Amino acid sequence: MTPEKTARLGTKTIQYVVAIALVVAIAGSATYAVMSDTSIHGLTVRFYNVSRYCPNPTTAVLTFNFYQVVVYSSASIETSLSQVHFTMSADGVLVGSVSAQDSKFGPGQSVSYSLTFSNSTLDPHSQPLKSNIFLGITALVSAGLYSSTTTASDSELVTFSGPPC
């Protein structure tokens, strides 16, 4: 091989290596961007073990306790939640809303909340034994390259053991 051919071959090899490295970098960035977006828009909330009661039967304040509310993302990289706000309704009637602490979770992880909602305008004595409970979360969700205010909700027909008061 002549020195000119060797130099051309070396130049071409470098160009191919640079092109391949560029394609890999772009593909990696695109994948990370998709994972960021999926983490934000895949926000999910689930509640378990909800009860209701009257803290003081003479004041007729209806209170709902959610012992475990789990928030996670369906496909997540490290995800953080800030400006966290929960809203709860029973049978389509707003019971209340509460703010919750900021939190962070990694891939395959979740964060858990215990929530209490009280309402003094609902008559605790006229509540049915079964109620359709709705719980929604609104939060500023940040994952990787992006941040967005996102909402998610869960609802379930809950059978309570008896009247709240």
N, C-alpha and C positions, 0 to 999 in steps of 0.2 A: 504494500500500500504506500502511496506517495504521501508526503507530509501534508499536501493540500487536502487529500481525501480524508486523512486522519483528523485534520482540523475541522473539516465540514461535518464529519461524523460526530465529533465531540460537541460541536455547536448544536447540531440537531438533537442529540441526546439530552443536552441541557434544556433545550426548548420543550421537549416532550416531558421531562421531569417537572419543569415549571408549570406546564399546562395541566398535568395530572394533579399536582399539588393544589393548583387553583380550583380545579373541579372538586376535589375532596373538601377544600375549605368552604366553598360555596354550598355544597351539599350538607356539610356539617352545620353551617349557619342556618340554612333553611330548615333542617331537622329541629334544631334548637328553638327556632321561632315557632314552628308548628307545636312543639311540646309546650312552650310558654302559653300559646293561645289555648291549647286543649286543657291545660291546667286551670286556666282562668274560667273558661266557659264550661268546664266539666265539674264545677263546684256542686257538691251534693250535701244535703242535710237530711238526717234521719233522727227521729225521736223514739225513745223507749221509756216505759214505766212512767206514765203520766197519772197523776191523781188530782182530785179536787176536794176542797174542804172550806169550812168557814173558820177562820182563826178565832172569831168571837161571835157566837150565834146571835147575840143581841144587836150587833152592828150590821149584820147581813152583808158582809163583804165576801164575795166569791173569789177563791184563790185556786189557781192551778199550779201544780209543781211538776216540772219535767226533770226527772232525776238524771236522765242521760240523753243529751242531744249531741250527736256525733256529726262533725263536719269534715269532709274529705273531698278530694278531687279524683275523678275517674281515671285520669292519666296524669300523674303529677311529677314535676320537678319540685324543688323546694318552693313552697308557696306560703305567702304571708297574708294575713287578714288584718285589716285595720278599719276603723270606723264601723265596727260590727254592731248591727241593729237587728233584733228579732221582733217579729209581730205574730200575734196569736189570735185566732178566732175559734169560736165554738158554734157550730150550726149556722155559719155565715154571719155571726154577730161578733164584731171586734171586741175582744176581751182587754187587750192592752199591748204595749210594746215596751221593750227594755233594751238598753245598750249593754254590750258585753266587752270583755277585755280583748285587746289585740292578741293575735297568736300566730304561730308558724308551725308548719309541718313539712316533712320530707316525703320522698317517694314511698308509697305503700303505707304511709302513716295517716293519722287523723288527729283531730283535736276534739276534746269533749267539754261540754258546758252543762251546768245545772241551772235551770231557769225557773223563776217564779213570776206569775202574772196575776194581778189582782184587779177586781172591778167592783165598784160599789153601786153601779147602776143596774146590774143584772140581778134578778130575784133568785137567790139560791134555792128557794123552796119550790120553784117551778121548773127546775132543771130536769130533763129526761135522764133515764138510766144509761141510754146510749147517745153519744154526741159525736158528730163529725168534727174532729179536731184538725185544725190547719195551723202549721207553723212555717213561717217564712224567715229567711235571712237575707239581709242586704249588707254588703261589705265592699270595701275597696280591696280588690284581690290583686296581688303582685306575684308574678312568676317569671323568672328569667328576664326577658327583654321588655315585657309589657306589664301594664297596670290597667285595671278597668273596674268600675263599679258594677257588681254582679249580684243577681238575686237567684235564690233557689228556694224550694219549698218541699214540704212533706205533709201529707194528710192521711188520716186513718179514722175509721169508725171505732171509737173506744167505748167499751162497756164498763161502767163504773159499778162498784159493789153496792152502792146505795146512794141516798140523797146526800148532798154535801153538808147539810146542817142537821 
